[in-house]
Amino acid sequence: MKFEEEADLPEICPDPLPVIVEVLKKYTSYDDVAENLPDIQLIQKKGMLMI
């Protein structure tokens, strides 16, 4: 299932971003983590998604 707000990123990040690790360490419940995870800005250019 694919949602309109989902996107495949053009690169693979082998290590988690530090900001994600901080959220996972700080919050213990699923709801708290979900509410505090940052979102990324995606820019659509010529059929490709850019961060």
C-alpha positions as CSV (number, residue, x, y, z in Angstrom):
1,M,0.0,0.0,0.0
2,K,1.4,3.4,-0.9
3,F,0.1,6.7,0.4
4,E,0.3,10.1,-1.5
5,E,2.5,11.6,1.2
6,E,5.1,8.7,1.0
7,A,8.2,9.0,-1.2
8,D,11.3,7.0,-2.0
9,L,14.4,8.9,-1.3
10,P,17.2,9.1,-3.9
11,E,19.9,7.9,-1.6
12,I,20.4,5.2,1.0
13,C,21.5,6.4,4.5
14,P,23.3,3.4,6.1
15,D,23.4,5.1,9.5
16,P,20.4,6.6,11.4
17,L,20.4,10.4,11.5
18,P,21.4,11.8,14.9
19,V,18.1,13.6,15.3
20,I,16.2,10.3,15.0
21,V,18.5,8.6,17.5
22,E,17.8,11.5,20.0
23,V,14.0,11.1,19.6
24,L,14.2,7.3,20.1
25,K,16.3,7.7,23.3
26,K,14.2,10.5,24.7
27,Y,10.7,9.0,24.3
28,T,9.6,5.6,25.4
29,S,6.0,5.3,24.0
30,Y,5.1,4.8,20.4
31,D,2.8,7.8,20.4
32,D,5.5,10.1,21.8
33,V,8.0,9.0,19.2
34,A,5.5,9.3,16.4
35,E,4.6,12.9,17.5
36,N,8.2,14.0,17.8
37,L,9.9,12.4,14.8
38,P,11.0,15.2,12.4
39,D,9.7,15.2,8.8
40,I,11.8,16.1,5.8
41,Q,11.2,18.6,3.1
42,L,10.9,17.0,-0.2
43,I,11.3,18.9,-3.4
44,Q,9.9,17.5,-6.7
45,K,12.2,18.2,-9.6
46,K,11.9,16.7,-13.1
47,G,10.3,13.5,-11.7
48,M,12.9,13.0,-8.9
49,L,12.5,13.7,-5.3
50,M,15.2,15.7,-3.6
51,I,15.9,16.3,0.1
